[in-house]
Amino acid sequence: MMELSVWLGLAGFFAANFLAASSGAVFKPGAWYDGLAKPWWNPPKWAFPVVWTILFIMISVSGWLVWRAGGWTPALGVYGAQLVINAGWSAIFFGMHRIGLAMLELLLLWASILATMVMFYPIEPIATWLLAPYLLWVTIAGCLNFSIWRLNAAPAARSSPDPGRA
C-alpha cells in the first residue's frame, strides 16, 4: 500500500494541471471564435474538452511518475514551465484575439513539451510516452492555429510588421 505522501503528490500534480487547464474555462472561444474562418478539418467543438481532459490526466500522471522516481529534479522545472506556457495560449488566442502571437506561443509550448519528454526519459520512460499524445495534439493545434491565422489575415495584415494581429 502506498504512503499518504505518494497520494498527496498525485493530488498535487492533478491540482497543478487543473490550474493550467482552468485557463481554457476562463478564456472561452465564444462568438469571436465562432465567426472566424476555419479549415475543413477543424475538429468538432465537443472534441476539445474531451481530448484535453484525457491529456491533462496523462500529463498529471507523467509528472507524478517522474517525481516518484527521481524527486524534485530540473526535469520537473521544465514540466512546470510547459504547464504555464500551456495556460497562456487560451489567454492569448481567445482572450486577446492575437492569433499570430498565439502561434508563436504554441511553438514555444511544443518545444517545452519536447524538452520535458527528453528530460523525463532517463528518469521514467513511461512518463515520456504518456506525453506523446500531448505533443501530437499540440502539433495538430499548431496546424489549426496556423490555418486559422492564414484564413483570417486581411491582405494588409500579411505585409504588416505586426504579424500577431489578424
SULQUICOR-V157613 format. One line per field, one symbol per residue. ss: DSSP state (H for helix, E for strand, L for the rest). psi: psi as a letter, one per 40 degrees, with the letter a starting at -180 (. if undefined). burial: I if it has 24 or more other C-alpha atoms within 12 Angstrom, else O. A space follows every 50 residues. Layout:
# SULQUICOR-V157613
ss->???
psi->???
burial->???
This chain:
# SULQUICOR-V157613
ss->LLLHHHHHHHHHHHHHHHHHHHHHHHLLLHHHHHLLLLLLLLLLHHHHHH HHHHHHHHHHHHHHHHHHHHLLLHHHHHHHHHHHHHHHHHHHHHHLLLHH HHHHHHHHHHHHHHHHHHHHHLLLHHHHHHHHHHHHHHHHHHHHHHHHHH HLLLHHHHLLLLLLLL
psi->hiiddddddddddddddddddeddddgidaddddeihiidehiidddddd dddddddddddddddddddeahiddddddddddddddddddddddefgdd dddddddddddddddddddddddgddddddeddddddddddddddddddd dehiddddeiegedh.
burial->OOOOOOOOIIOOIIOIIIOIIIIIOOIIIOOOIOOOOOOOOOOOOOOOOO OIOOIIIIIIIIIIIIIIOOOOOOIIOIIIIIIIIIIIIIIIIIIOIIII IIIIIIIIIIIIIIIIIIIIIOIIOOIIIIIIIIIOIIOOIIIIIIIIII OIIOOOOOOOOOIIII
